[in-house]
């Protein structure tokens, strides 16, 4: 069906709004509803989306990922790091790295995939969906040390994921080029280092320019336009220079929050724009899923699903032990980190575009497992909170 792109956008936003209300009633994360909606109205079923809209998925994802990364950069406030303490930092680093390493090893040595593809799967595995965890905490009015630590971990987890993925993507490109004979290994690693260093330099430079001119911004509308403009410039330059959109935007956010001494007005200014863009992003992600390929996931899906959980649980326990956390935190904190959604889907889409041979299977695996994680992850999070003693059935609102 050849629909006008504008009509397709109207269908996405209105049906997305209706589905969000239904999803609220059944207490599932919004991203699950958006993904399912995308599958239903996509080419596989109702075919209500314009091909021009579907082909613009990469354009939309670049903007949305830039916005997400900028917001995540706010978590790198030095003041916030002083407040959350070493326990949260230890747990967040080790649970992210634990999933990264374990998934990489399993995919390379057990599933027998090329190292560069295994590294990408591992990097994506480091992400956690904070929204689903926060939803459970609010619903059951969880309180206590365990809850406070869990909230601190999920708040900065995706920041580590962006760093891990950006590094992994640079290394994966190096390995892929070397395998294809395109570049010598040393030369390829030089390209990787330049890509990462360039992203940091771009983010810091734009962050300081942001601060210099920010004093002229006085109105709410000005805050929104000014902030969005800088983010889009960071994304555009990063694409032009072939450096990481994620790192550039995140470093921009981190530089802004630190140079403006915790001023959050510029981060709050974009809240009104985020929801429609996120809705569009997740619906298009669902619409890009090729259901036929799910039949062939098999070992990929199972390996990713269970190995990521094991990596999170083991890594979180190591981090909690090193951070001298109480015993109940050591035992159960990893089980509160199972949900996975937005950032994982975004970086999977980048992988799909960068590695045509394996990108489709990576993307479809992440979408398939994301739906499972978002349905069962909150249930496991609730169990962990109960076992840790921070909620009871009586506390549910």
C-alpha positions in Angstrom: 0.0 0.0 0.0 1.4 3.4 -1.1 0.4 5.8 1.7 1.4 9.4 2.0 4.2 9.8 4.5 2.3 12.5 6.5 -0.8 10.1 6.7 1.6 7.4 8.0 2.9 9.8 10.7 -0.7 10.6 11.7 -1.5 6.9 12.0 1.7 6.3 14.1 1.0 9.1 16.6 -2.8 8.5 17.0 -2.6 4.7 17.3 0.5 5.1 19.5 -1.5 7.3 21.8 -4.4 4.8 22.0 -2.0 1.8 22.5 -0.2 3.7 25.3 -3.4 4.0 27.2 -4.1 0.3 26.8 -0.6 -0.6 27.8 -1.0 1.5 31.0 -4.1 -0.6 31.9 -2.3 -3.9 31.7 0.8 -2.5 33.4 3.4 -3.2 30.7 6.2 -0.8 29.7 5.3 1.7 27.0 8.2 0.5 24.8 6.6 -3.0 24.6 3.4 -1.5 23.2 5.2 0.7 20.7 7.2 -2.2 19.4 4.1 -4.4 19.1 2.3 -1.5 17.4 5.1 -1.1 14.9 5.0 -4.8 14.0 1.2 -4.7 13.5 1.1 -1.6 11.3 4.3 -2.5 9.5 4.8 -4.4 6.2 4.4 -7.8 7.9 0.8 -7.2 8.8 -1.4 -4.2 8.0 1.2 -2.4 5.9 0.0 1.1 6.9 3.3 2.8 6.8 4.8 4.7 3.8 8.0 3.3 2.4 9.5 6.8 2.7 8.8 6.7 6.5 10.3 3.3 6.9 13.4 4.3 4.9 13.9 7.3 7.2 14.4 5.1 10.2 18.1 5.7 10.3 17.5 9.5 10.2 15.0 9.3 13.0 17.2 7.0 15.1 20.2 9.3 14.8 18.2 12.2 16.2 16.6 10.2 19.0 19.9 8.6 20.0 21.5 12.0 20.1 18.7 13.2 22.4 19.0 10.1 24.6 22.8 10.4 24.8 22.6 14.1 25.7 20.2 13.3 28.5 22.4 10.5 29.7 25.3 12.9 29.8 23.6 14.7 32.6 24.3 11.7 34.9 28.0 12.5 34.6 27.7 15.5 36.9 30.6 15.5 39.3 28.2 16.6 42.0 25.9 13.6 41.3 28.9 11.2 41.4 29.8 12.4 44.8 26.3 11.8 46.1 25.6 8.3 44.7 28.7 6.9 46.3 31.2 4.2 45.5 28.8 1.3 46.0 26.6 2.4 43.1 29.6 3.1 40.9 31.1 -0.3 41.5 27.9 -2.1 40.9 27.0 -0.2 37.7 30.4 -0.6 36.2 30.7 -4.3 36.9 27.2 -5.3 35.9 27.6 -3.5 32.6 31.1 -4.9 32.0 30.0 -8.4 33.2 27.2 -8.7 30.6 29.6 -7.3 27.9 32.3 -9.8 28.6 30.2 -12.9 29.2 28.0 -12.4 26.2 31.0 -11.7 24.0 32.8 -14.9 25.1 29.7 -17.1 24.7 28.9 -15.8 21.3 32.5 -16.2 20.1 33.5 -19.5 21.6 30.1 -21.3 22.0 27.9 -19.8 19.3 30.9 -19.6 17.0 30.4 -16.1 15.7 33.1 -13.8 14.4 34.8 -11.8 17.2 33.6 -8.4 15.9 30.0 -9.5 15.9 30.3 -11.1 19.3 31.8 -7.9 20.7 28.7 -6.0 19.4 26.3 -8.4 21.0 28.2 -8.1 24.3 28.2 -4.3 24.2 24.4 -4.2 23.6 23.9 -6.6 26.5 25.3 -4.0 28.9 22.3 -1.7 28.6 19.4 -1.7 31.1 16.0 -0.1 30.8 15.6 2.3 33.8 11.9 3.1 33.0 10.7 -0.5 33.7 12.6 -0.7 36.9 11.4 2.7 38.1 7.8 1.7 37.2 7.9 -1.3 39.5 9.5 0.7 42.3 6.7 3.3 42.1 3.9 0.8 41.7 4.8 -1.1 44.8 6.2 2.0 46.7 9.5 0.2 47.4 11.6 1.8 50.0 15.0 1.0 51.6 18.7 0.9 50.9 18.3 -1.7 48.2 15.8 0.5 46.3 18.1 3.5 46.6 21.1 1.6 45.3 19.0 0.1 42.4 17.8 3.5 41.4 21.3 4.9 41.4 22.6 2.0 39.3 19.9 2.2 36.6 20.3 6.0 36.4 23.9 5.7 35.1 23.8 2.2 33.6 23.1 3.4 30.1 25.9 5.9 30.3 28.3 2.9 30.6 26.5 1.2 27.8 27.1 4.1 25.4 30.8 4.2 26.3 31.1 0.4 26.0 29.2 0.3 22.7 31.2 3.2 21.2 34.4 1.5 22.1 33.2 -1.9 20.9 31.9 -0.4 17.6 35.3 1.1 16.9 37.0 -2.2 17.7 34.5 -4.2 15.7 35.0 -2.0 12.7 38.7 -2.5 13.0 38.4 -6.3 13.2 35.9 -6.4 10.3 38.2 -4.3 8.1 41.2 -6.4 9.0 39.3 -9.6 8.3 38.3 -8.3 4.9 41.8 -7.2 4.1 40.8 -3.6 3.9 43.3 -2.3 6.4 46.3 -3.4 8.4 45.4 -4.1 12.0 47.6 -1.3 13.4 46.2 1.2 10.9 42.7 0.2 11.6 43.1 0.6 15.4 44.4 4.1 14.7 41.2 4.9 13.0 39.3 3.5 16.0 41.2 5.7 18.4 40.7 8.8 16.2 37.0 8.1 16.1 36.6 7.9 19.9 39.0 10.8 20.5 37.2 12.9 17.9 33.9 12.3 19.6 35.2 13.4 23.0 36.8 16.5 21.4 33.7 17.4 19.5 31.4 17.0 22.6 33.7 19.1 24.9 34.2 21.8 22.3 30.5 22.2 21.6 29.8 22.0 25.4 32.0 25.0 26.1 30.5 26.9 23.2 27.1 26.0 24.7 28.1 27.5 28.0 29.5 30.7 26.5 26.3 31.6 24.6 23.8 30.2 27.1 23.7 33.3 29.2 21.7 35.0 26.4 18.9 32.5 26.7 16.1 33.8 28.8 12.8 32.1 27.7 11.5 28.5 27.8 11.1 28.5 24.0 14.7 29.8 23.7 16.0 27.0 26.0 14.3 24.4 23.8 15.5 25.7 20.5 19.0 26.5 21.7 19.5 23.0 23.2 18.0 21.2 20.3 20.1 23.2 17.9 23.4 22.2 19.7 22.4 18.5 19.8 21.6 18.5 16.1 24.9 20.2 15.3 26.7 17.6 17.4 24.9 14.8 15.6 25.4 16.3 12.1 29.1 16.9 12.6 29.6 13.4 14.1 27.9 11.9 11.0 30.0 14.0 8.7 33.3 13.1 10.4 32.3 9.4 10.8 32.7 9.6 14.6 30.3 8.3 17.3 27.0 10.1 17.6 26.5 8.6 21.0 29.7 9.7 22.5 29.6 13.1 21.0 26.1 13.8 22.3 26.8 12.3 25.7 30.0 14.2 26.2 28.2 17.4 25.1 25.6 16.7 27.9 28.3 15.9 30.4 30.2 19.1 29.6 27.0 21.2 29.8 26.0 19.9 33.2 29.4 20.3 34.7 30.3 23.7 33.2 26.8 25.1 34.1 27.2 23.7 37.6 24.2 21.3 37.6 21.8 23.7 35.8 19.1 21.3 34.6 16.9 23.8 32.7 18.4 22.8 29.3 17.8 19.2 29.9 14.2 19.8 31.1 13.5 22.0 28.0 13.4 19.0 25.7 10.9 16.9 27.7 8.0 18.0 25.4 9.8 16.9 22.3 11.0 13.6 23.6 7.8 11.6 23.8 6.6 11.9 20.2 10.1 11.3 18.9 10.6 8.3 21.1 7.2 6.9 20.1 8.1 7.3 16.4 11.5 5.7 17.0 10.1 2.6 18.7 7.2 2.1 16.3 9.6 2.3 13.4 11.9 -0.2 15.2 9.0 -2.6 15.5 8.0 -2.0 11.8 11.6 -2.9 10.7 11.5 -6.3 12.4 11.4 -9.1 9.8 9.3 -11.8 11.4 10.6 -14.4 9.0 14.0 -14.0 10.4 12.8 -14.8 14.0 12.3 -18.4 12.9 16.1 -18.6 12.5 17.1 -16.8 15.7 17.2 -20.0 17.8 20.5 -20.2 19.4 21.2 -16.4 19.0 18.1 -15.5 21.0 18.5 -18.1 23.7 22.2 -17.4 24.1 21.7 -13.6 24.3 18.6 -13.9 26.6 20.2 -16.0 29.3 23.9 -15.1 29.0 23.0 -11.4 29.5 21.1 -12.1 32.6 24.0 -14.2 34.0 26.5 -11.5 33.2 24.4 -8.8 34.9 23.8 -10.9 38.0 27.5 -12.1 38.3 28.9 -8.6 37.5 26.5 -6.9 39.9 27.5 -9.3 42.7 31.2 -8.7 42.2 30.6 -4.9 42.1 28.5 -5.0 45.3 31.1 -7.1 47.1 33.9 -4.7 46.1 31.6 -1.8 47.1 31.0 -3.3 50.5 27.2 -3.5 50.0 25.0 -5.3 52.5 24.3 -9.0 51.8 20.8 -8.6 50.5 22.1 -6.1 47.9 24.9 -8.5 46.8 22.4 -11.3 46.4 19.6 -9.6 44.5 20.8 -6.4 42.9 21.6 -8.0 39.6 18.0 -9.3 39.3 16.7 -5.8 39.3 18.6 -5.0 36.1 17.0 -7.4 33.7 14.7 -5.1 31.6 16.2 -3.8 28.4 14.7 -1.4 25.8 15.5 2.0 24.3 19.3 2.4 24.3 19.7 -1.3 23.3 17.4 -0.9 20.3 19.0 2.3 19.3 22.6 0.9 19.3 21.3 -2.3 17.6 20.0 -0.2 14.8 23.4 1.4 14.4 24.9 -2.1 14.3 22.4 -3.1 11.6 23.5 -0.2 9.4 27.2 -0.7 10.0 27.4 -4.4 9.4 25.0 -5.4 6.5 26.0 -9.1 6.7 25.1 -9.6 10.3 23.3 -6.4 11.2 19.8 -7.9 10.5 20.2 -10.8 12.8 21.6 -8.5 15.6 18.7 -6.1 15.3 16.0 -8.8 15.1 17.6 -10.6 18.1 17.6 -7.5 20.2 14.0 -6.6 19.3 12.8 -10.2 20.0 14.6 -10.4 23.4 13.6 -6.8 24.3 9.9 -7.8 24.2 10.6 -10.7 26.5 12.8 -8.7 28.8 10.2 -5.9 29.0 7.4 -8.4 29.9 9.3 -10.6 32.3 12.0 -8.1 33.5 9.6 -6.1 35.8 8.3 -9.3 37.3 11.9 -10.4 38.2 12.6 -6.8 39.5 9.6 -7.1 41.8 10.8 -10.4 43.1 14.2 -9.0 43.8 12.7 -6.0 45.7 10.6 -8.4 47.7 13.5 -10.7 48.5 15.6 -7.7 49.6 12.8 -6.7 51.9 12.0 -3.3 50.3 8.4 -4.1 49.3 5.5 -6.3 50.4 2.1 -7.0 48.9 0.5 -4.6 51.4 2.6 -1.8 50.1 1.2 -1.9 46.6 -0.8 1.3 45.7 
